[in-house]
Amino acid sequence: MSFTQEINSLIKDADNYAAKKQYVLAVTYYKKAISFEKEIYGPSYFFIAQDLQKLAEIYLVTNNFKQAEFCYREAITIEETVLGKSHIDIARILADFASLYSQEEKYADAIKQYQKAKKIYCSHLGRDNIEVKRLESRIQDLTQR
């Protein structure tokens, strides 16, 4: 089995464990896959960012906010390096990151991330896009807390 096949197998298993809410196993498999990806492709490989986002989502669900934040930050750094700071995919991660801050009741940090995401979405999709409107609503809700 090639390294790529092994990584894909680990990710598939991790995805399956996550879907079954077997989070400890999912985390183990994601971490192993990410480690292999970094070893083989280097630290700025695009797919590492995607796997880090999946890992962050599990940490978020399990209330491991510190680890979720670490994963989001690393994913953002990788995607900004690979895609550029204004790529639309960055907006999605920033919005997810903002949700983490919101759950932690770090409203000022959440608003900041939502505003960054909104700016990117606006530049790609326009101010009237539903995603932009959704972020505006979240920002308004958090501002009132």
C-alpha positions in Angstrom: 0.0 0.0 0.0 1.4 3.4 -0.9 1.6 6.3 1.5 -1.2 8.1 -0.2 -3.5 5.0 0.0 -2.6 4.6 3.7 -3.4 8.2 4.4 -6.7 7.9 2.5 -7.5 4.8 4.5 -6.8 6.5 7.8 -9.0 9.5 6.8 -11.8 7.2 5.7 -11.6 5.3 9.0 -11.5 8.5 11.0 -14.5 9.9 9.1 -16.4 6.7 9.8 -15.6 6.8 13.5 -16.6 10.4 13.6 -19.9 9.6 12.0 -20.5 6.9 14.6 -19.6 9.4 17.4 -16.6 7.3 18.3 -14.6 10.4 18.8 -11.5 9.0 20.6 -10.9 6.6 17.6 -11.6 9.4 15.1 -9.1 11.7 16.8 -6.5 9.0 16.8 -6.9 8.2 13.1 -7.0 11.9 12.1 -3.9 12.6 14.0 -2.0 9.7 12.5 -3.1 10.7 9.0 -2.0 14.3 9.6 1.3 13.2 10.9 1.9 11.1 7.8 0.8 14.0 5.5 3.2 16.4 7.2 6.0 13.9 7.0 5.4 13.1 3.3 4.1 16.3 1.8 5.4 19.0 4.2 3.6 21.2 6.7 1.8 23.4 4.2 0.0 20.6 2.3 -3.6 21.7 1.5 -5.3 18.5 2.6 -3.7 18.8 6.0 -5.8 21.9 6.5 -9.0 20.0 5.6 -8.1 17.2 8.0 -7.3 19.7 10.7 -10.7 21.2 10.3 -12.3 17.8 10.7 -10.3 17.2 13.8 -11.2 20.7 15.1 -14.9 19.9 14.7 -14.5 16.8 16.8 -12.7 18.7 19.5 -15.5 21.3 19.3 -18.2 18.6 19.8 -16.3 17.2 22.7 -15.8 20.6 24.3 -12.0 20.4 23.9 -11.9 24.1 22.9 -8.1 24.5 23.3 -7.3 21.7 20.9 -10.1 22.9 18.5 -8.6 26.4 18.5 -5.1 25.0 17.8 -6.4 23.0 14.8 -8.4 25.9 13.4 -5.4 28.2 13.7 -3.1 25.7 11.9 -5.7 25.1 9.2 -6.1 28.8 8.6 -2.4 29.3 8.3 -2.0 26.5 5.8 -4.9 27.6 3.7 -3.8 31.2 3.7 -0.3 30.1 2.6 -1.7 27.8 -0.2 -4.7 29.7 -1.4 -4.1 33.3 -0.2 -5.7 35.3 2.6 -8.8 36.3 0.6 -9.8 32.9 -0.8 -13.4 32.1 -0.2 -12.4 28.8 1.6 -10.7 30.9 4.3 -14.1 32.5 5.0 -15.6 29.2 5.9 -12.9 28.3 8.3 -13.0 31.7 9.9 -16.7 31.4 10.4 -16.2 27.9 12.0 -13.4 29.4 14.2 -15.8 32.2 15.2 -18.4 29.6 16.3 -15.8 28.1 18.6 -15.2 31.5 20.2 -18.9 32.0 20.5 -19.3 28.7 22.3 -16.5 29.7 24.7 -18.3 33.0 25.2 -15.4 34.9 23.8 -17.7 37.2 21.9 -15.2 39.9 20.9 -13.0 37.3 19.3 -16.0 35.6 17.6 -17.1 38.9 16.2 -13.6 39.6 14.8 -13.5 36.3 13.0 -17.1 36.6 11.7 -16.2 40.1 10.3 -13.1 38.7 8.5 -15.2 35.9 7.1 -17.9 38.4 6.0 -15.4 40.6 4.3 -14.1 37.7 2.2 -17.6 36.4 1.4 -18.7 39.9 0.4 -15.8 40.3 -2.0 -16.6 37.0 -3.7 -20.4 36.7 -3.4 -21.7 40.2 -2.9 -23.4 41.9 0.1 -26.8 40.3 -0.7 -25.6 36.7 -0.5 -27.4 34.5 2.1 -24.1 33.6 3.8 -23.2 37.2 4.2 -26.6 37.9 5.7 -26.2 34.9 8.1 -22.9 36.3 9.3 -24.3 39.8 9.7 -27.0 38.3 11.9 -24.5 36.4 14.0 -22.4 39.5 14.5 -25.5 41.5 15.5 -26.5 38.8 18.0 -23.1 38.7 19.5 -22.8 42.5 19.7 -25.9 42.5 21.9 -24.4 40.1 24.5 
